[in-house]
Structures are given as structure tokens and as C-alpha cells.
Amino acid sequence: MTSPPSHPSFAELFTPKLVTILRERYGLAELRADVVAGLTVAIVALPLSMAIAIASGVGPERGLYTAIVGGFVVSLLGGSRFQIGGPAGAFIVLVAATADRHGVDGLLLATLIAGCLLLAIGFLRLGTYVKYIPYPVTVGFTAGIAVIIFASQLKDLLGFSLADKEPGPLLPKLAALAEAAGSISLPAIGISAATIAVIVVIRRYRPHWPGLLIAVAIGTLAAWVLGLPVETIGSRFGGIPNTLPAPALPPISFAKIEAVLPDAIAFTLLGAIESLLSAVVADSMTGRRHRSNCELVAQGAANIASSVFGGICVTGTIARTATNVRAGARGPISGMLHAVFLLAFMVVAAPLASFIPLAALAGVLATVAWNMAEKHEFATLLRASPGDAVVLLATFLLTIFRDLTEGILVGFGLGTLLFMHRMAHAVEVESVRPVAEDDTSDKAATGGRQPYDAVIATDREVVVYRVSGAFFFGAAASVANALERMAEHPKAYVIDFSAVPVIDSTAASTIEGFIRKADRHGAKVVIAGARKPVLQVLLAHGIRPPRVVFKAALADAVARAHALAAPASAAD
């Protein structure tokens, strides 16, 4: 006899993958592989982290702080072997809006609060439920973010000069850029176009080369040698520091917490989705399994650490995580080394960063936006079904024109309604009719086997109803209508629940109402095949003996129904 499966212990759920790796055989060969992978990811992350920070409305150094501090903590404490943490393009819109409303101090506080919320979500083991977000929602908001990222880079891609601050919302942004069309810069266009072209060519012919870094380096060298009049990190931000700042908490007050709390919740929701989605991608590439709640705890700790060191939001990054896997990483040490290498780059090469053209970094983000748009999946979902298309487009359009959080919540709500609608239509109710023993037509239709009806029905005093599918509130009304149409006032009813995996209170109330009606007509009810969870709900709603009889097997239920109907038949 096999024992029932036990629930995972706290240690099993929250032990970092680093500990698991070190308990296994981890030697020099594994370390060498992680060093190579960590260096590869650091080369990719260096220009990307600065570009994301600039697009988010903060200095490029804050992107590096985020990748170094947050990325190290994610790999140190995380529940995925291959996750790479850092600033993500998905956060650009939220971070920019928060910084605009509350300043950098408010942004750091929101990041700190988001870290605490992620810790709570992880320790409460709620990470498991993130997977219930419908696929059209994830595709819709990812595509929407891609559009917004690309739009946010138009100013630097084309070298526009705006008289006022660039608007955040898409339509006002496009209107402001259109008004500034006369300030377009051909050198900036040349740098951004050349950057995109180099990235595309390297990705096509030399995919293992660090295309982002090479493209930025070529663009920087071209701007310096040719003396092109383009805006650089140095001209806009004055360069970047070559050390991490001293740790310090952002200013905290009750009023400030209340003001930034909505932004912190948005950071939390998106961070949980993005990090677990990235971990799932790594699992699909490697065949491993991540610990979702442990990963959320690590993301929470990483966001707290990032805010203390002046960084912005941290999450798992799909592109860098995939790069880590393809580079041959063996475990979380590669992610920790990626952070160490980034720190070394910042210490050594900080003065050179001043010469990087913003048009080159905009070209990097333009390619990121193109790659993250999931164009094939978007087109597939549009064709899949009208319901999926509605969920997809609602999420996509709300993300672009309203708000990312609103897009996710509305998309999730529509997806939930769509699921319930489909599940309600999947529930079936059939009335089994008695069949004569010599009816050979039904035997022929079932391949020579005795039909279901002939097995369980032998007279017209007993009616058998078969219910199949998840019986819940969405299907309760249709089941009740079906039972009303089928009722013929026999002496006994059998309700076959053997194909019902789950039932809720609304459905149980529907059955209880049917039983009351049967009682008024003097008919007995026998319930067959109710599984334990279904039985518990029925009993909780007063559906219990002597009002009804429960039988495990359908044949036994039918026999019992005949016995209950027999005295009434004899009396007639």
C-alpha cells in the first residue's frame, strides 16, 4: 500500500538552488563553465542595464547598481539555477512614471516596499498562483510594453530636441515628437541605425558574439573619431561613478509610503510575473525545475538590497537568463559572477562610458523591444478564438494607452470569465433511457458491447442522470434547466457524479433544490460515484441520508433505486 504524498517541507521550498548545487558534485569544471557564462552575461548586461535605466528616467549608474547588487542577491538566494536578475525593459514604463511623480527618493521607497511585498508573497507560498495568469494576458502586456519601450526611444533614435519635458503617455509623446520634427538629427539617426544593423548582423551570422556590446562600442568609436554632434552619457548625465554608493535607506514617512504604495504594488505584481516567467523559460531550456516561492523571496531580498544601494526594480530577465543557459552555466554561481564582472567593468571603464552616444543605447533598446514583442504568438492568439483575441487585445491596448497594471487586471478578469464560460459549456447532463434487452441496434452502435443504458436501466420507474465535467456556479443554471426539462416524476432518481471532478456551493445548492422537488413528488434520490471532495461539499449543504442514498458504484446505485421504487410500484 502506497502512502499518500506528503507536502514539501519549509526547507524543501525555500532552500536556495546555490545550496543544492554546492551539496552536489561541484568542481573545477563546473566553476570554469560558470565563469565563462558569467562573463558572457556581464558583457550583455553592461550596455543593457545603462540603457534601461536611462529609458526609465534615471541615471545610467542606477541600472548598473541594480544589476550588480540585485543580480548578485537573486543568484545567491534564488530558487532557479540559471536566473539572472537585473533591471528589465518591462519596468521602464512603471519606473519612469514613478520617478516622475515621486522623484528618485519615492522610486527607491517604492522599490523597497515592493521587495517587502515579494518577501511576504514568497513566504506565504502564493507564488504557485502566479501561473494562473492566462497566456493571452502575458503575450498582450509583453507586446504592449515592447511598443511603449520603442516609443520611449524615438527621441534618442532620431535625435529630437524638445523644448519641454517629453510626455510619458503614448499619444501626447507622439504629438510632441511630431511638433519637434524639424529638430531631427542625421548623425543620431546614423548612429542608431548602425547600432541596430550591427546587432542584427552579429545575431544572424555570429550569434555567440556579444553583439550589444560590440554595436555600442562601434557606435561610440564612430561618434568620437568623426566628432559627430550627438548627445552622450557624459553630456546628459556627466558620466558614471566607478564605485558603488554607501548603503542607505531612502527617506521614509507614513505619507510617503501611502503615496508610493500603488506603484509598489504594481512593481510587485509585474516583478512576480516577470521573474517566474523567466524561471519557467530557463526550466524549458534545461529540463530543471525552479522553486517558485523561493525565487520570489530572493526577488524580494534583491529589491530591498537594490533600493538600499540606490538601484531600481530588480526582476528575473528572460534574455539574460537565456544567454546564461546558452553560455553553458551550471548553477547560480554564474549569476553571482556576472554581478562581480559588472562591478569590475564599472570600476575600470567608468570614464569611457561618458563617450557612449545615447542614440547607440536607444538602438539597443529598439532591438530589445522588437525581440520581446512575441509577434508570432500575438498573431496565433488572434486567430485561435474570438475569446482569446478579446483578452489579448484588451490587455495590449490598455497597457499601451492606459496603464500596465490595469491591462493585466482587466485581461486577467476577462480571461477568468472566458474560462468559466468554456467550463460551463463543458458540463453535460444526460438522461439515461431504458433499453430493451434484445435491442441489437444499440449494440451495433457500440461495437457489439452492451450499451450503457442497457446496463443500468431495466424499467421506467427509475431515471438516471449523468453529470459530467466541473460542476460549479457557471454551469449550475444550465444543469438546473436540464434537470427541469428531463424530469418525468418517476419513483426514484439516480444522479451519476462519477465524471464530476469538482463541485462548488452553487452547484450543491442546485442539487439540493432538485432533491426538495423530488421529495414533494414522493421520489427517492440516489447519488452514485461522488468523489471525496464532491461528497464533502454535498454533505456540507445538507445532502445526506436519509434524504439521499450514496453509493460508490453506479450499478449499486441503480439497484438501490429499484429497491426504493419497488414498494410504490407494488402498491399501484
PLY file of the C-alpha trace (Angstrom):
ply
format ascii 1.0
element vertex 572
property float x
property float y
property float z
element edge 571
property int vertex1
property int vertex2
end_header
0.00 0.00 0.00
1.47 3.34 -1.02
1.47 6.20 1.45
-0.15 9.48 0.42
2.20 12.13 -0.93
3.50 14.48 1.76
3.57 18.25 1.41
7.03 19.75 0.82
8.73 20.96 3.96
9.76 24.58 4.56
13.38 23.66 3.86
12.46 21.98 0.57
10.50 25.02 -0.58
12.95 27.74 0.45
16.42 26.23 0.17
18.30 28.33 -2.42
19.49 26.49 -5.50
23.04 27.60 -4.64
22.92 25.36 -1.57
21.56 22.50 -3.67
24.37 22.94 -6.22
27.09 23.02 -3.59
25.72 19.85 -1.98
26.11 18.11 -5.30
29.37 17.47 -7.10
30.59 20.95 -7.95
34.20 21.00 -9.04
36.68 22.94 -11.13
34.98 22.07 -14.43
31.65 23.43 -13.21
33.32 26.55 -11.86
35.11 27.14 -15.17
31.81 26.86 -17.05
30.13 29.32 -14.67
33.00 31.81 -15.05
32.62 31.79 -18.84
28.82 32.08 -18.62
29.01 34.87 -16.02
31.44 36.86 -18.16
29.25 36.40 -21.24
26.14 37.62 -19.43
28.00 40.57 -17.90
29.09 41.74 -21.36
25.44 41.61 -22.49
24.14 43.26 -19.31
26.61 46.18 -19.29
25.07 48.31 -22.07
21.56 46.96 -21.48
21.47 47.95 -17.80
22.52 51.51 -18.59
20.07 51.76 -21.49
17.13 50.55 -19.38
17.99 52.98 -16.58
18.19 55.93 -18.97
14.88 54.94 -20.60
13.38 54.73 -17.10
14.19 58.38 -16.45
17.12 57.88 -14.06
20.89 57.95 -14.45
22.74 55.04 -16.14
24.63 54.27 -12.95
21.40 53.17 -11.26
20.97 50.43 -13.86
24.46 49.17 -13.03
23.77 49.31 -9.27
20.63 47.26 -9.89
22.38 44.63 -11.97
25.34 44.34 -9.57
23.59 44.31 -6.20
20.20 42.91 -7.22
21.68 40.40 -9.65
24.05 39.05 -7.00
21.28 38.58 -4.42
18.91 36.93 -6.92
21.52 34.28 -7.72
22.63 33.92 -4.10
19.15 33.25 -2.68
17.07 32.27 -5.71
15.11 29.14 -6.46
16.36 28.84 -10.05
19.75 27.54 -11.10
20.06 29.90 -14.05
18.08 33.05 -13.26
19.85 36.34 -13.97
18.42 39.32 -12.12
18.70 42.98 -13.00
16.76 45.91 -14.45
14.20 44.82 -17.03
12.65 46.54 -20.01
9.20 45.59 -18.73
9.66 48.04 -15.84
10.62 51.06 -17.92
7.10 52.49 -18.06
6.36 51.96 -14.37
9.74 53.20 -13.16
9.64 56.30 -15.36
6.12 57.18 -14.18
7.03 56.64 -10.52
10.21 58.72 -10.77
8.24 61.47 -12.49
5.53 61.55 -9.81
7.57 60.98 -6.66
11.20 61.67 -7.55
14.13 59.31 -7.16
13.61 59.01 -3.39
10.00 57.94 -3.96
11.14 55.44 -6.59
13.66 53.91 -4.16
11.00 53.69 -1.44
8.54 52.03 -3.82
11.26 49.52 -4.75
11.91 48.86 -1.06
8.20 48.29 -0.34
7.89 46.03 -3.40
10.76 43.96 -2.03
8.96 43.53 1.29
5.74 42.56 -0.50
7.58 40.00 -2.64
9.10 38.52 0.52
5.62 38.19 2.01
4.19 36.63 -1.17
7.01 34.11 -1.25
6.83 33.13 2.43
3.03 32.85 2.20
3.61 30.43 -0.71
1.48 32.43 -3.11
3.97 32.15 -5.94
2.25 28.99 -7.11
-0.80 31.03 -8.15
1.09 33.36 -10.50
1.00 30.56 -13.09
-2.78 31.00 -13.37
-2.40 34.25 -15.32
-3.76 33.42 -18.81
-1.30 33.19 -21.68
-3.09 35.87 -23.79
-2.56 38.30 -20.89
1.20 37.69 -20.72
1.54 37.99 -24.50
-0.65 41.12 -24.57
1.17 43.04 -21.87
4.59 41.95 -23.17
3.72 43.23 -26.65
2.31 46.41 -25.16
5.49 47.01 -23.18
7.52 46.46 -26.35
5.54 49.18 -28.14
5.99 51.59 -25.24
9.74 50.89 -24.98
10.18 51.56 -28.69
8.15 54.76 -28.47
10.23 55.91 -25.50
13.39 55.62 -27.61
12.18 57.62 -30.62
13.58 60.85 -29.21
17.13 59.47 -28.97
16.86 57.26 -32.04
16.07 60.28 -34.20
17.93 62.91 -32.18
14.92 65.14 -31.47
15.35 68.28 -29.37
12.25 69.07 -27.32
11.54 72.46 -25.80
9.69 70.91 -22.85
9.92 67.63 -20.99
8.94 64.61 -23.05
5.42 63.42 -22.11
5.02 59.93 -20.69
1.70 58.74 -22.23
1.99 57.45 -25.78
-0.33 59.79 -27.68
0.96 63.04 -26.12
4.51 61.74 -26.64
3.93 61.16 -30.35
2.28 64.57 -30.67
5.27 66.29 -29.01
7.74 64.42 -31.23
5.76 65.36 -34.33
5.92 69.03 -33.36
9.71 68.69 -32.97
10.19 67.00 -36.35
12.29 69.91 -37.59
14.98 69.17 -34.97
15.73 65.68 -36.27
19.45 64.83 -36.19
21.00 62.90 -39.09
24.13 61.94 -37.05
21.90 60.47 -34.34
19.92 58.53 -36.95
23.16 57.24 -38.43
24.48 56.07 -35.04
21.21 54.37 -34.05
20.77 52.75 -37.48
24.34 51.49 -37.49
23.92 50.09 -33.95
20.76 48.20 -34.93
22.40 46.92 -38.13
25.47 45.62 -36.26
23.29 43.84 -33.68
21.16 42.22 -36.40
24.17 41.10 -38.47
26.04 39.66 -35.48
22.92 37.88 -34.23
22.45 36.40 -37.71
26.00 35.30 -38.50
27.85 35.21 -35.15
25.15 34.60 -32.53
27.68 33.71 -29.81
29.43 37.08 -30.05
28.40 39.88 -27.63
26.50 41.81 -30.28
25.10 44.51 -27.95
28.49 45.47 -26.56
30.18 45.37 -29.98
27.46 47.55 -31.50
27.68 50.14 -28.70
31.49 50.13 -28.91
31.39 50.71 -32.70
28.84 53.49 -32.33
30.89 55.14 -29.59
34.11 54.90 -31.59
32.45 56.30 -34.71
30.97 59.26 -32.83
34.34 60.05 -31.20
36.53 59.64 -34.30
34.17 61.55 -36.60
33.34 64.16 -33.99
29.62 63.72 -34.52
27.37 66.21 -32.69
25.31 63.64 -30.78
24.23 63.54 -27.15
26.25 61.18 -24.94
26.08 59.83 -21.40
28.67 62.42 -20.44
26.81 65.37 -21.95
23.48 64.43 -20.34
24.50 62.76 -17.07
28.12 63.79 -16.55
29.39 60.20 -16.73
29.01 57.39 -14.19
30.82 56.75 -10.88
33.38 53.95 -10.62
32.25 52.62 -7.22
29.05 51.52 -5.55
27.45 54.10 -3.24
27.35 53.60 0.52
24.18 51.73 1.56
21.41 53.97 2.90
17.66 53.71 3.33
15.54 56.13 1.30
13.60 58.75 3.28
10.62 57.02 4.89
7.43 58.58 6.23
3.85 57.41 6.52
2.69 59.99 3.97
5.39 58.95 1.51
4.56 55.25 1.93
0.89 55.99 1.30
1.78 57.99 -1.82
4.03 55.35 -3.43
2.11 52.25 -2.33
0.14 51.87 -5.60
3.40 51.99 -7.55
4.99 49.48 -5.17
2.08 47.09 -5.70
2.48 47.45 -9.47
6.22 46.70 -9.12
5.37 43.65 -7.02
2.82 42.25 -9.45
4.98 42.74 -12.52
8.14 41.56 -10.74
6.50 38.32 -9.64
5.13 37.62 -13.12
8.33 38.52 -14.96
10.69 36.62 -12.65
8.66 33.41 -12.58
8.12 33.59 -16.33
11.88 33.89 -16.77
12.43 30.92 -14.45
9.94 28.86 -16.48
11.83 29.73 -19.67
15.06 28.53 -18.05
13.32 25.31 -16.97
12.09 24.68 -20.51
15.62 25.15 -21.87
17.31 22.88 -19.31
14.73 20.38 -18.08
15.20 21.60 -14.50
12.52 22.79 -12.07
12.69 26.03 -10.13
11.25 26.72 -6.67
8.76 29.49 -7.30
8.27 30.70 -3.73
12.00 30.61 -3.02
12.52 32.65 -6.19
10.04 35.29 -5.04
11.78 35.52 -1.65
15.06 36.11 -3.49
13.45 38.74 -5.71
12.13 40.49 -2.60
15.53 40.49 -0.91
17.16 41.70 -4.14
14.77 44.65 -4.47
15.39 45.65 -0.87
19.16 45.46 -1.39
18.94 47.34 -4.69
16.98 50.22 -3.15
19.47 50.48 -0.28
22.31 50.87 -2.80
20.42 53.35 -4.98
19.24 50.87 -7.60
15.84 50.48 -9.24
13.49 47.48 -9.55
15.05 44.03 -9.90
13.45 41.07 -11.60
14.41 37.95 -13.50
15.39 38.88 -17.05
14.42 36.44 -19.78
17.01 37.45 -22.39
19.95 37.46 -19.97
18.79 34.22 -18.33
18.55 32.54 -21.75
22.03 33.87 -22.57
23.29 32.37 -19.32
21.87 28.96 -20.22
23.22 29.04 -23.76
26.65 30.06 -22.46
26.86 26.78 -20.53
26.12 27.84 -16.96
25.99 25.07 -14.38
24.41 26.91 -11.46
23.75 30.19 -9.63
27.46 30.96 -9.28
27.42 32.18 -12.89
24.84 34.80 -11.94
26.86 35.89 -8.92
29.99 36.15 -11.09
28.06 38.18 -13.67
27.48 40.77 -10.93
31.16 40.69 -9.91
32.28 41.18 -13.52
29.88 44.12 -13.92
31.38 45.74 -10.83
34.86 45.25 -12.28
33.77 46.80 -15.58
32.32 49.80 -13.75
35.49 50.31 -11.71
37.81 50.04 -14.70
35.80 51.50 -17.59
33.61 54.16 -15.93
35.42 57.09 -17.64
34.88 55.52 -21.07
31.11 55.34 -20.52
30.91 59.14 -20.84
31.56 58.83 -24.58
28.68 56.40 -25.29
26.08 58.06 -27.58
22.52 57.88 -26.32
21.48 57.03 -29.88
23.52 53.82 -29.61
21.80 52.83 -26.37
18.44 53.68 -27.96
19.33 51.30 -30.81
20.00 48.58 -28.25
16.57 49.07 -26.66
14.88 49.20 -30.06
16.17 45.69 -30.80
15.14 44.57 -27.31
11.61 45.86 -27.95
11.45 44.08 -31.31
12.57 40.78 -29.81
10.26 40.90 -26.80
7.11 41.68 -28.81
6.29 37.95 -29.35
4.88 38.70 -32.80
4.25 35.08 -33.80
2.40 34.30 -30.55
0.36 37.50 -30.92
-0.77 36.55 -34.42
-1.53 32.96 -33.34
-3.74 34.11 -30.47
-5.63 36.48 -32.73
-6.54 33.51 -34.93
-7.06 30.99 -32.13
-10.52 32.03 -30.92
-12.60 35.20 -30.52
-12.36 34.94 -26.72
-8.57 34.73 -26.66
-8.37 37.58 -29.16
-10.54 39.81 -26.94
-8.38 39.09 -23.87
-5.19 39.69 -25.86
-6.30 42.95 -27.44
-7.82 44.32 -24.22
-4.57 43.71 -22.35
-2.45 45.05 -25.20
-4.44 48.25 -25.75
-4.91 49.04 -22.06
-1.18 48.53 -21.47
-0.34 50.99 -24.25
-2.98 53.66 -23.73
-3.90 53.36 -20.05
-1.75 51.56 -17.52
0.21 48.31 -17.30
-1.41 47.18 -14.05
-4.88 47.99 -15.38
-4.10 46.00 -18.52
-3.04 42.95 -16.51
-6.02 43.10 -14.13
-8.62 43.62 -16.87
-7.02 40.93 -19.01
-6.97 38.53 -16.09
-10.62 39.27 -15.34
-11.66 38.73 -18.95
-9.57 35.56 -19.12
-11.25 34.25 -15.98
-14.71 34.95 -17.38
-13.75 33.26 -20.64
-12.51 30.20 -18.77
-15.69 29.96 -16.70
-17.80 30.31 -19.84
-15.91 27.47 -21.51
-16.07 25.28 -18.42
-19.79 25.91 -18.04
-20.38 24.74 -21.60
-18.21 21.68 -20.95
-20.64 20.38 -18.29
-23.17 17.92 -19.70
-26.32 16.39 -18.27
-27.80 13.29 -19.88
-30.95 11.38 -19.11
-30.47 7.64 -19.50
-33.38 5.84 -21.11
-34.30 2.20 -20.54
-33.37 -0.09 -23.42
-34.91 -3.44 -24.29
-32.65 -6.45 -23.80
-32.99 -7.53 -27.43
-32.31 -4.10 -28.93
-29.48 -5.04 -31.27
-29.23 -1.61 -32.92
-27.64 -0.05 -29.83
-25.25 -2.98 -29.53
-24.21 -2.47 -33.12
-23.64 1.22 -32.48
-21.32 0.43 -29.58
-19.27 -2.16 -31.44
-21.11 -5.22 -30.11
-20.81 -4.16 -26.45
-23.87 -3.77 -24.31
-24.79 -0.05 -24.24
-24.56 1.99 -21.04
-28.37 2.37 -20.91
-28.99 -1.37 -21.08
-26.57 -1.98 -18.22
-28.17 0.39 -15.74
-31.81 0.76 -16.71
-34.38 -2.05 -16.64
-37.68 -0.28 -16.08
-39.31 3.14 -16.34
-39.68 3.72 -12.58
-36.04 4.84 -12.30
-34.44 7.71 -14.20
-30.67 8.04 -14.30
-29.00 11.41 -14.84
-25.34 11.55 -15.77
-23.49 14.79 -14.97
-20.00 15.18 -16.44
-17.49 17.98 -16.10
-16.57 20.56 -13.46
-19.90 21.39 -11.81
-19.61 24.95 -10.49
-21.60 28.17 -10.34
-21.02 28.95 -14.01
-22.75 25.72 -15.02
-25.33 25.49 -12.22
-28.09 27.31 -14.09
-27.73 25.22 -17.24
-27.68 21.98 -15.22
-30.80 23.06 -13.30
-32.59 23.83 -16.57
-31.57 20.47 -17.97
-32.87 18.63 -14.92
-36.16 20.54 -15.12
-36.62 19.61 -18.79
-35.84 15.96 -18.17
-37.96 15.39 -15.08
-40.80 12.89 -15.64
-41.72 12.21 -11.99
-40.52 8.59 -11.69
-40.35 6.70 -8.38
-36.60 7.17 -7.97
-33.72 9.14 -9.46
-30.06 8.23 -9.75
-27.59 11.08 -10.23
-24.28 9.78 -11.53
-21.41 12.01 -10.33
-18.60 9.66 -11.32
-17.45 12.06 -14.09
-17.62 15.20 -11.89
-14.14 16.13 -10.58
-15.23 19.18 -8.58
-18.39 20.85 -7.33
-18.95 24.17 -5.58
-21.61 25.56 -3.24
-23.82 26.93 -6.02
-23.88 23.57 -7.76
-24.59 21.76 -4.49
-27.48 24.17 -3.86
-28.85 23.30 -7.32
-28.80 19.59 -6.45
-30.36 20.29 -3.06
-33.24 22.13 -4.79
-33.74 19.18 -7.14
-33.88 16.83 -4.15
-36.54 19.03 -2.47
-38.65 18.88 -5.63
-38.24 15.09 -5.79
-39.35 14.87 -2.14
-42.53 16.77 -2.95
-43.37 14.17 -5.61
-42.52 11.28 -3.30
-39.46 10.24 -5.32
-36.20 8.98 -3.83
-32.72 10.16 -4.90
-29.58 8.05 -5.04
-26.19 9.65 -5.76
-23.56 7.47 -7.39
-19.80 7.80 -7.75
-19.29 11.02 -5.78
-15.59 11.52 -5.13
-14.44 12.57 -1.68
-14.15 16.34 -2.40
-17.56 16.31 -4.10
-19.08 14.27 -1.26
-17.78 16.71 1.35
-19.44 19.68 -0.39
-22.74 17.81 -0.75
-22.76 16.80 2.92
-21.97 20.38 3.97
-25.14 21.53 2.18
-27.38 19.04 3.96
-27.46 16.49 1.15
-27.13 13.46 3.39
-29.05 10.35 4.46
-31.92 9.76 4.91
-32.79 12.40 2.28
-30.49 10.71 -0.22
-28.57 7.46 -0.52
-24.89 7.44 -1.55
-23.36 4.56 -3.47
-19.83 4.28 -4.80
-20.72 2.19 -7.87
-23.34 3.13 -10.41
-24.71 -0.41 -10.67
-25.23 -0.50 -6.89
-26.94 2.89 -7.02
-29.36 1.70 -9.72
-30.12 -1.49 -7.80
-30.82 0.55 -4.67
-33.09 2.92 -6.62
-35.08 -0.04 -7.94
-35.47 -1.37 -4.42
-36.72 2.01 -3.21
-39.17 2.25 -6.11
-40.44 -1.33 -5.83
-42.90 -0.90 -2.90
-44.57 2.05 -4.59
-44.88 0.04 -7.81
-46.42 -2.89 -5.96
-48.92 -0.62 -4.26
-50.07 0.71 -7.63
0 1
1 2
2 3
3 4
4 5
5 6
6 7
7 8
8 9
9 10
10 11
11 12
12 13
13 14
14 15
15 16
16 17
17 18
18 19
19 20
20 21
21 22
22 23
23 24
24 25
25 26
26 27
27 28
28 29
29 30
30 31
31 32
32 33
33 34
34 35
35 36
36 37
37 38
38 39
39 40
40 41
41 42
42 43
43 44
44 45
45 46
46 47
47 48
48 49
49 50
50 51
51 52
52 53
53 54
54 55
55 56
56 57
57 58
58 59
59 60
60 61
61 62
62 63
63 64
64 65
65 66
66 67
67 68
68 69
69 70
70 71
71 72
72 73
73 74
74 75
75 76
76 77
77 78
78 79
79 80
80 81
81 82
82 83
83 84
84 85
85 86
86 87
87 88
88 89
89 90
90 91
91 92
92 93
93 94
94 95
95 96
96 97
97 98
98 99
99 100
100 101
101 102
102 103
103 104
104 105
105 106
106 107
107 108
108 109
109 110
110 111
111 112
112 113
113 114
114 115
115 116
116 117
117 118
118 119
119 120
120 121
121 122
122 123
123 124
124 125
125 126
126 127
127 128
128 129
129 130
130 131
131 132
132 133
133 134
134 135
135 136
136 137
137 138
138 139
139 140
140 141
141 142
142 143
143 144
144 145
145 146
146 147
147 148
148 149
149 150
150 151
151 152
152 153
153 154
154 155
155 156
156 157
157 158
158 159
159 160
160 161
161 162
162 163
163 164
164 165
165 166
166 167
167 168
168 169
169 170
170 171
171 172
172 173
173 174
174 175
175 176
176 177
177 178
178 179
179 180
180 181
181 182
182 183
183 184
184 185
185 186
186 187
187 188
188 189
189 190
190 191
191 192
192 193
193 194
194 195
195 196
196 197
197 198
198 199
199 200
200 201
201 202
202 203
203 204
204 205
205 206
206 207
207 208
208 209
209 210
210 211
211 212
212 213
213 214
214 215
215 216
216 217
217 218
218 219
219 220
220 221
221 222
222 223
223 224
224 225
225 226
226 227
227 228
228 229
229 230
230 231
231 232
232 233
233 234
234 235
235 236
236 237
237 238
238 239
239 240
240 241
241 242
242 243
243 244
244 245
245 246
246 247
247 248
248 249
249 250
250 251
251 252
252 253
253 254
254 255
255 256
256 257
257 258
258 259
259 260
260 261
261 262
262 263
263 264
264 265
265 266
266 267
267 268
268 269
269 270
270 271
271 272
272 273
273 274
274 275
275 276
276 277
277 278
278 279
279 280
280 281
281 282
282 283
283 284
284 285
285 286
286 287
287 288
288 289
289 290
290 291
291 292
292 293
293 294
294 295
295 296
296 297
297 298
298 299
299 300
300 301
301 302
302 303
303 304
304 305
305 306
306 307
307 308
308 309
309 310
310 311
311 312
312 313
313 314
314 315
315 316
316 317
317 318
318 319
319 320
320 321
321 322
322 323
323 324
324 325
325 326
326 327
327 328
328 329
329 330
330 331
331 332
332 333
333 334
334 335
335 336
336 337
337 338
338 339
339 340
340 341
341 342
342 343
343 344
344 345
345 346
346 347
347 348
348 349
349 350
350 351
351 352
352 353
353 354
354 355
355 356
356 357
357 358
358 359
359 360
360 361
361 362
362 363
363 364
364 365
365 366
366 367
367 368
368 369
369 370
370 371
371 372
372 373
373 374
374 375
375 376
376 377
377 378
378 379
379 380
380 381
381 382
382 383
383 384
384 385
385 386
386 387
387 388
388 389
389 390
390 391
391 392
392 393
393 394
394 395
395 396
396 397
397 398
398 399
399 400
400 401
401 402
402 403
403 404
404 405
405 406
406 407
407 408
408 409
409 410
410 411
411 412
412 413
413 414
414 415
415 416
416 417
417 418
418 419
419 420
420 421
421 422
422 423
423 424
424 425
425 426
426 427
427 428
428 429
429 430
430 431
431 432
432 433
433 434
434 435
435 436
436 437
437 438
438 439
439 440
440 441
441 442
442 443
443 444
444 445
445 446
446 447
447 448
448 449
449 450
450 451
451 452
452 453
453 454
454 455
455 456
456 457
457 458
458 459
459 460
460 461
461 462
462 463
463 464
464 465
465 466
466 467
467 468
468 469
469 470
470 471
471 472
472 473
473 474
474 475
475 476
476 477
477 478
478 479
479 480
480 481
481 482
482 483
483 484
484 485
485 486
486 487
487 488
488 489
489 490
490 491
491 492
492 493
493 494
494 495
495 496
496 497
497 498
498 499
499 500
500 501
501 502
502 503
503 504
504 505
505 506
506 507
507 508
508 509
509 510
510 511
511 512
512 513
513 514
514 515
515 516
516 517
517 518
518 519
519 520
520 521
521 522
522 523
523 524
524 525
525 526
526 527
527 528
528 529
529 530
530 531
531 532
532 533
533 534
534 535
535 536
536 537
537 538
538 539
539 540
540 541
541 542
542 543
543 544
544 545
545 546
546 547
547 548
548 549
549 550
550 551
551 552
552 553
553 554
554 555
555 556
556 557
557 558
558 559
559 560
560 561
561 562
562 563
563 564
564 565
565 566
566 567
567 568
568 569
569 570
570 571
